[in-house]
């Protein structure tokens, strides 16, 4: 369901987020809007939940969140 990836840097996280947006062929704004309106297909929904996790990793790497 989710790729078995390791993120060691902010650059890794941002790269994966960009890959997801390319896979679903949407901008982040379109992706969020469709998710908010329950308009994502099964594969897009899986990608959206991965994106949410990546958002948290991004916040961690930027020092905006702590683990725990």
C-alpha positions in Angstrom: 0.0 0.0 0.0 2.6 2.5 1.0 6.2 2.4 -0.3 8.8 1.3 2.2 10.8 4.5 2.1 13.2 6.1 4.5 13.5 9.9 4.7 16.8 11.2 6.0 16.4 14.8 5.0 14.0 17.5 4.1 15.1 17.1 0.5 14.0 13.5 0.5 10.6 14.4 1.9 10.0 17.2 -0.6 11.1 15.0 -3.5 8.6 12.3 -2.5 5.8 14.8 -2.2 6.6 16.1 -5.7 6.6 12.5 -7.0 3.1 11.9 -5.5 1.7 15.1 -7.1 3.1 14.0 -10.4 1.6 10.5 -10.0 -1.9 12.0 -9.3 -1.4 14.7 -11.9 -2.6 17.5 -9.7 -1.3 20.5 -7.8 -1.3 20.3 -4.0 -4.2 22.7 -3.9 -6.3 20.6 -6.3 -5.3 17.4 -4.3 -6.3 19.0 -1.0 -9.6 20.3 -2.4 -10.6 17.0 -3.9 -9.7 15.3 -0.6 -11.8 17.8 1.3 -14.7 17.1 -1.0 -14.3 13.3 -0.9 -13.5 13.1 -4.6 -10.4 11.0 -4.6 -10.2 7.5 -6.0 -8.7 4.6 -4.0 -5.1 5.1 -5.3 -5.4 8.9 -4.8 -6.7 8.3 -1.3 -3.7 6.1 -0.4 -1.4 8.8 -1.9 -3.2 11.5 0.1 -2.6 9.7 3.4 1.0 9.3 2.5 1.2 13.0 1.8 -0.3 13.8 5.3 2.5 11.7 6.8 5.1 13.5 4.7 3.7 16.8 5.8 4.5 15.8 9.4 8.0 14.7 8.4 8.5 18.0 6.7 7.4 19.9 9.8 9.9 17.8 11.8 12.8 18.5 9.5 11.9 22.2 9.6 11.9 22.2 13.4 8.2 22.9 13.6 7.3 19.6 15.2 8.9 17.2 17.6 8.6 13.4 17.6 6.5 12.1 20.4 
